[in-house]
């Protein structure tokens, strides 16, 4: 895309965020093993601490700011510090992910650095494909995340 946002793949305007995005089977196109994912940033460098989760889902959208997909520790594909730079940022996964070619793919970013940097990433607009929890004080735990009891803010 040509527009930029700070909401996805993680919300960079807050100390902590948990963002879920859906990519449809039509967007992905073919089955295979996913070994890396990349996001295109329009901003300068910054170090961030991430956990990234992937999951096959039947849903094609989110219905509200509390409609998060449940995440388990088995869905974790990347954990570590990454330096975001201007341009494409390629995350080599710790655990390759088997994509079946027919399900939709959920990618969840848990950004837990504890600081913010106002990063912007390029995107293509699609209605109801991203849901986000964020806070400067409360770190949303990805595994077992309960949006009803979360003390921070949520976006849809």
N, C-alpha and C positions, 0 to 999 in steps of 0.2 A: 504494500500500500504506500500511499504518499502522505497520509495524515500521521500525526504522532500523538501518543498518549503516555501518561505516567502510570496508568492502571494495570497494564499487562505487558510482559508476563508476570511482573510483580508490581505492587504499588510503591513507587520510589519516593513518594512525598511523606512517608511515615516510617517510624523506626522498625515496625514489624508488619508483615502482611501475609495473607494466605489467599491465593488467587487460583481459581479453577477456570480452565478454558476448554471448550469442546471443538474438535475438528471432525468434520463429517467424513464418512467413508468416500463420498464423492470427491471431497477435497484432497484426500490422501491418494486414492486411486488404485493401489496395488497392495497385496499382502507382502510381508517380509519382516526381517529383523531390524528394529530401529536401534542403532548404536550411538547416534548423536542427534541433537536438535539444535537449531540456531535461531537467534532473534537479532534483528537489525536495529542498532541504537543510533540516535542522532546526536549523542552527547559525549562529553569527555570521560576519562577513566574514573573508576571507583571500585573498591574491593567490597564484595558482598558475600554473605554466608547463606547458602541455599540448601534446602532439601527439595528434590523434584520427584514427583510421583506420576506414574502413568497407569491408566486403567481402561479396559475395553468397556464401553457403555452402550446401551440401546437408546438412551435419551439423546435428543438433538438440540436441546436448549435448556435454559433454566427458567423457572416460572416466577421467581422472586429473589429478593436479597437474602433469604434464608434457605434457599433450595440447593444447598451444597450436597455433592455426592459423597457418601461415606468413603473414607480412605483407611486402609490398613497398612501395617508396616511392610507387608508383602508387596505393596505397590511402589515402594521406594526404588528409584533407578539412579539417583545421583545425590550425593551429600558432600558438601565441602565449600571452600572459599573459591570465588571466581572473580577475576578482575574484568568488569564490564568496560569495554572500549568503544569508541566511535566505529560504526560499521557492524558487520556481522559478528556475532558472538556465538561460538560453536561449543556446546556443552557435550563432551564425550561422556556417555553414560557409564556408570560403574557396573550396571547390570543391563545387558542388552534386553530389549523388550520385543516380544513376539506379537506382531500386529497381524490380525487374521484377514484383513482386506474387506470385511463386510460390516464390522462394528464401527461405531464412532469412537474416537480416541479422546479421553480426558487427560489433560496435562495440568497438574497442580504444582504451583510454586509456593513453598513456604520460605519467605525471606525473613531471616532471624538475626540480622546484623546488629540491630540495636541503635542504628543511626539512619539518617535519610540523606539523599543526594540529588533528588529531582532529575532522574534519568527519564528520557523520552525514547520510546520505541515506535517504529513504523508499524502500521496495522491496516487491514482491510476491514471496513465496517460490516458487521453481521449482527442482527438483532438477537439479544438474549443468549449470547454465546459465552459470556464471561460473568462470573460472580466473584466478589472480593470482600474480604474482611481485613481491617487495618486499624492500627492504633500506635500511638507513641508510648503508651504505658503497658498495654497488655499484649503479650506474644501469643497469637492464636496457635494452638497445638494442632498440627495437621491430622495426626492419627487420633480418631475419636472426637474431632471437632464438633462442638454443639453450638450452632448459631443462635439458638434460643437463649443460652446462658452467657454468650460472649459479651464482655464489657466494652468492647470497642465499637467501631462503626462498620457498616456493611454497605456495599454498592452493588447495583445490578444494572 
